[in-house]
Amino acid sequence: MSLEEMSRSHGEEARVRGGWCAILRRELNYLMEHERRAIGDSGIDAFDDAIAAAGCVGWVPAASFSDFIERVVAATGEERFGDYYQHVTLQGMGSPLLRASTSAMVRLLGRKAMVRSFAPAWELVARGCARIQIAQSESMVETTVAFSDLPPSLQGSRAWTCVCLASLRASIDFGGFHGRVTEIDSGDPTALRFQMTMHAKADDSSELT
């Protein structure tokens, strides 16, 4: 595998795009009613205020984003939150915010670009939240993704780990592949590491291209 640094979004204020947060908020309808109630009106209202202040192209502080996703994880559990955030990510990939970027990468490099386009897409959504490094095998089947230099507001957050995990799973789905994503213990509180494995679907005769 060769290591490639795909993102340098670090050393600045950690923040998340307002438009992405709006998708996250809108797709709460994906959850069951009792799950939404468990989040609590105060947590939702505070997130709504942060989104309104940022607008679509502005930025929500990562601390506000983190507080919201922590509330959702507490209400749903990690597995259910992962399903929800994977759904959110797939919706977001088809949104005006990301559609042009992901479509251009696929046209340029083929479907294998879904992994390579992850970091540029991440840059459109989050700033100062991680430095992303991607190591991909020549066959494109196995990929290691590292999120390093996490800011204090995201360090040790299981909710943030679930966000990264679900985002990577969504990139596999969006590319039309079967696959899995496994968390690897980085031994570093400021970093997260994941192993991705992708395979063409049984009814798809194409390679990972």
C-alpha positions, 0 to 999 in steps of 0.5 A, a space after each residue: 500500500 502507498 500512503 497518500 495525504 489527501 487532506 490537510 484540514 487541521 491547525 484551524 478552528 474545528 467546524 462543520 458546514 452549515 448545509 451539512 448540518 441542515 441535512 443532518 437535522 432534516 434527516 432526523 425523520 429517519 429515526 423512530 419517533 421515540 428516538 427523536 423524543 429521547 434526543 430532547 427538544 433543548 438539544 435539537 433547538 440549540 442545533 437549529 440555532 447554530 444552523 440558522 446562524 451559519 446558513 448553508 455555506 457558513 460553518 457550525 462550530 465542531 463543539 456544537 456539532 459534537 454536542 448534537 451527535 452525542 445526544 443522538 448516540 445517547 438516544 439511539 445507541 451506536 449501531 442505530 446511529 451508524 445506520 442514521 449517519 450512513 443514510 445522512 451521508 448518502 443523502 448528502 453525497 447527492 446534494 448540491 453541496 457534494 454532487 458536483 465533486 463526487 460526480 467529477 471524480 467518478 468521471 475522471 477516475 472511475 468508481 474506484 474514485 469513491 475512496 479517493 474522493 472521500 477527502 476532497 468531499 470531507 474538505 467541503 463538509 468539515 474544516 479543522 476536524 482531522 488530517 486525512 491520510 489514505 493508503 490504498 492497495 494496488 488492487 483497490 480492494 483494501 484501503 486504510 484511512 487515518 484521521 489524525 490531529 483531532 481537535 480536543 472537542 472530538 478526541 475520545 468521542 465515540 459519536 465522532 468515531 461513529 461519524 467517520 465509520 458511517 461516512 466510510 461505509 456510505 462511500 462504499 455504498 455510493 460506489 456500488 460495492 459490497 464491503 466493510 469498514 473496521 476500526 483499528 486501535 490507533 493507540 493515539 487519542 488524537 487519531 482514528 484508523 479504519 480498514 476498508 475492504 471493497 468487492 464488486 457485487 455478485 451481479 456486477 461484472 466490472 472490476 473496481 474501476 
